[in-house]
Amino acid sequence: MTIGGITLTTAAAPATPLEIAANQDADAIGTAFAAVSLASWKTALDAAGLTTAEANELVSVAYNSSTDKLSFAFSTAAAAQTIANPAAAITDPAVTGAAVLDATEGGTGFVPRAESADRFVFEATGAANGADIINNFDVSDTLDFKAYFNGAPVNFATVILDNSIAWSFGTLNWIVQGYNKGTLAASDFNGPGEMSIGNGAKNVFITTADADGVADATNQPYSVYYVYDSDATAGVSVAVQLVGTVNSAAELNVGTIIGVG
């Protein structure tokens, strides 16, 4: 019997993990498949139809003796988001010889990951927050920056900005969604031909290396930065802190990723 590229055979005297005695029941078969190492399953699924990146996100293979089901679970990492239906690779069991499986004995089902409307709360400072990784972000989710802005008025860019252009944001507080720049540093601000912020400003920049900022096949992760004036005097000293990386199954348009909460 073969499932997802792993073949289990019978032997009069089983000598390997992929051999069992003849006439065994579903529990023996399922237990044997579940005992195969994750490394072997990843290699087999890669060859059977998943991409290498997708196969590498397999986190467990388990057999339930009550339901007689063999289940494959994948992580929520970005690479696993492209798995539309593993059934394309994890096909119905194939048998050889005189063995026959009816509809109740062999079949493949796919249960997509459950989605919910999630709120991701960021801390008041980059040091307190650290650099989060957010996977499976979609239009129902919210990035909450209330603690960072601490009640101060906030402006929203009404379009997705090309972050390689020298935009001036002045002394106001902004949440900016941008493209054409995968990372930000203090050296990207307040110099000739660069973006600029003014005295006392606090901003959130959500930027991606994507070249055009529109929904298409070139979906890139979004990096979330706190960008603010760290000089308590009348001068301006730009501080830039990475506080998050947002991975989404589809490219996000203006307004779908940003929110004060």
C-alpha positions in Angstrom: 0.0 0.0 0.0 1.3 3.5 -0.9 0.2 6.8 0.6 1.9 10.1 -0.3 4.9 8.3 -1.8 5.5 6.0 1.3 5.0 2.3 0.5 4.1 -0.3 3.2 4.5 -3.9 2.2 3.8 -7.3 3.8 6.4 -9.9 4.7 6.4 -13.3 6.3 9.0 -12.0 8.8 8.8 -8.2 8.8 12.3 -6.8 9.1 11.9 -3.1 8.4 9.5 -0.4 9.7 7.8 -0.4 6.3 7.0 -4.2 6.5 4.1 -5.7 8.4 2.7 -9.2 8.6 -0.1 -10.2 6.1 -3.8 -9.8 7.0 -3.2 -7.0 9.5 -6.0 -4.6 10.4 -6.3 -0.8 9.9 -4.7 -0.1 13.3 -1.5 -2.0 12.3 -1.4 -0.3 8.9 -2.1 3.2 10.3 0.4 2.8 13.1 3.1 1.8 10.7 2.5 4.8 8.5 2.4 7.2 11.5 5.8 5.7 12.7 7.6 6.9 9.5 9.9 9.7 10.3 8.9 13.3 9.4 12.1 13.5 7.3 11.0 10.6 5.2 7.5 12.0 4.8 8.8 15.4 3.7 11.0 13.8 1.1 8.1 11.6 -0.1 5.6 14.4 -0.3 8.1 16.6 -2.1 8.4 13.9 -4.8 4.7 13.3 -4.8 3.6 16.8 -5.7 4.1 19.3 -3.0 6.9 21.8 -3.4 10.0 21.4 -1.2 9.1 24.4 0.8 5.5 23.1 1.4 6.7 19.6 2.3 9.1 21.0 4.8 6.3 22.6 6.8 4.9 19.1 7.7 4.8 19.0 11.5 3.1 15.7 12.3 1.6 12.5 10.9 -0.8 10.8 13.3 -3.1 7.8 13.3 -6.4 7.7 15.2 -7.4 4.2 16.0 -11.0 5.3 16.9 -11.7 6.8 13.5 -9.1 4.8 11.5 -7.8 8.1 10.0 -4.2 9.0 9.2 -3.8 12.8 9.5 -1.1 15.1 8.1 -0.7 18.5 9.9 1.3 21.4 8.4 2.5 24.5 10.1 1.1 28.0 9.7 4.3 29.3 8.3 4.3 31.4 5.1 5.6 28.5 3.0 2.6 26.3 4.0 0.1 29.0 2.9 0.4 27.9 -0.7 -0.9 24.4 0.1 -4.4 24.6 -1.4 -5.1 20.9 -1.1 -2.5 18.3 -0.1 -4.9 15.6 -1.5 -3.1 16.3 -4.8 -0.1 14.7 -3.2 -1.6 12.6 -0.4 -3.7 10.5 -2.7 -6.1 7.7 -1.9 -4.1 4.6 -0.9 -2.8 2.6 -3.8 -2.7 -1.2 -3.3 -1.0 -4.0 -5.2 -1.7 -7.7 -5.7 -5.2 -9.0 -4.9 -6.0 -6.3 -2.3 -9.0 -4.0 -2.9 -10.1 -1.0 -0.8 -13.7 0.1 -0.9 -14.9 3.7 -0.3 -15.1 3.2 3.5 -11.5 1.8 3.6 -9.5 4.3 1.7 -10.1 8.0 0.9 -8.4 11.3 1.2 -10.0 14.5 2.6 -8.6 18.0 3.1 -9.4 20.3 6.0 -8.1 23.8 5.3 -6.7 25.8 8.2 -9.3 27.7 10.3 -9.3 31.5 9.9 -10.5 34.0 12.5 -10.6 37.7 12.9 -7.4 38.2 15.0 -6.0 41.4 16.7 -2.3 41.6 17.0 -1.3 44.0 19.8 2.0 45.8 19.6 3.7 47.2 22.7 4.5 50.9 23.4 8.2 50.5 22.5 10.2 48.5 20.1 12.3 47.2 23.0 9.2 45.9 24.8 7.7 44.5 21.7 10.6 42.7 20.0 10.3 41.5 16.4 7.1 39.5 16.0 6.4 37.1 13.1 2.7 37.1 12.1 1.5 34.4 9.7 -1.7 33.9 7.7 -2.7 37.6 8.1 -5.8 38.5 6.1 -8.4 41.2 5.6 -10.3 40.2 8.8 -7.2 40.8 11.0 -6.0 44.0 12.7 -2.6 45.4 13.7 -3.2 47.3 17.0 -0.8 50.2 17.7 -2.7 52.0 20.4 0.0 51.5 23.0 2.6 52.9 20.7 0.7 56.1 19.8 -0.7 56.4 23.4 -3.8 58.4 22.4 -2.0 60.8 20.0 -3.8 61.7 16.7 -2.8 59.4 13.9 -2.9 60.0 10.1 -3.4 57.2 7.5 -1.9 57.3 4.0 -4.9 56.8 1.7 -2.7 55.1 -0.9 0.1 52.6 -0.8 3.3 54.7 -1.2 6.5 54.0 -3.1 8.9 54.0 -0.1 11.9 54.6 -2.4 10.6 58.2 -3.0 11.4 61.2 -0.7 8.1 61.6 1.0 7.9 64.2 3.8 5.7 63.3 6.8 6.5 66.4 8.9 5.7 66.5 12.6 2.5 64.6 12.3 2.1 60.9 13.3 1.5 58.5 10.4 0.7 54.9 9.7 2.1 54.3 6.2 1.8 51.2 4.0 4.5 51.2 1.3 6.3 49.1 -1.3 9.5 49.0 -3.3 11.6 48.8 -0.1 12.0 45.6 1.8 13.8 47.0 4.8 14.2 50.4 6.5 17.0 52.0 8.6 17.6 55.3 10.1 19.9 56.1 7.2 16.8 56.0 4.9 15.4 59.2 6.5 16.1 62.9 6.6 18.9 63.0 4.1 19.1 64.3 0.5 16.5 62.4 -1.6 15.2 60.5 1.4 11.9 60.3 3.3 11.8 62.6 6.2 10.0 63.0 9.6 9.8 66.1 11.8 10.4 67.0 15.4 8.5 64.8 17.9 6.9 62.6 15.2 5.9 59.0 15.8 5.2 56.8 12.8 4.5 53.2 11.8 5.9 52.1 8.4 4.6 48.8 6.9 6.8 48.1 3.9 7.4 45.4 1.4 10.0 44.7 -1.3 7.2 44.2 -3.8 7.9 46.4 -6.8 4.5 47.7 -7.5 2.3 47.5 -4.4 -0.7 45.9 -6.2 -2.3 42.5 -5.8 -0.6 40.1 -8.1 1.5 36.9 -8.1 4.6 38.6 -6.6 3.4 38.5 -3.0 6.2 39.6 -0.5 6.3 39.7 3.3 5.6 43.0 5.0 8.0 44.5 7.6 6.6 46.6 10.4 8.7 49.4 11.8 8.4 52.0 14.5 10.0 55.2 13.0 10.2 58.1 15.4 12.1 61.2 16.6 14.1 60.0 19.6 15.5 63.5 20.4 13.5 65.1 23.3 14.8 68.6 22.3 14.0 70.7 19.2 16.4 68.6 17.1 15.4 65.5 15.2 17.2 62.1 15.6 15.5 59.4 13.6 15.1 56.0 15.3 13.9 52.9 13.3 13.0 49.7 15.0 11.7 46.5 13.4 8.7 45.3 15.4 7.1 42.7 13.1 7.0 40.7 9.9 3.6 40.0 8.4 3.1 37.1 6.0 -0.2 36.8 4.1 -1.6 34.3 1.7 -2.5 37.1 -0.7 -1.0 40.5 -1.3 -2.8 43.1 0.7 -4.2 46.4 -0.7 -4.4 49.7 1.1 -6.4 49.7 4.2 -6.4 45.9 4.7 -3.2 45.7 6.7 -3.1 48.9 8.8 -5.2 49.9 11.8 -4.7 51.7 15.1 -7.1 49.2 16.6 
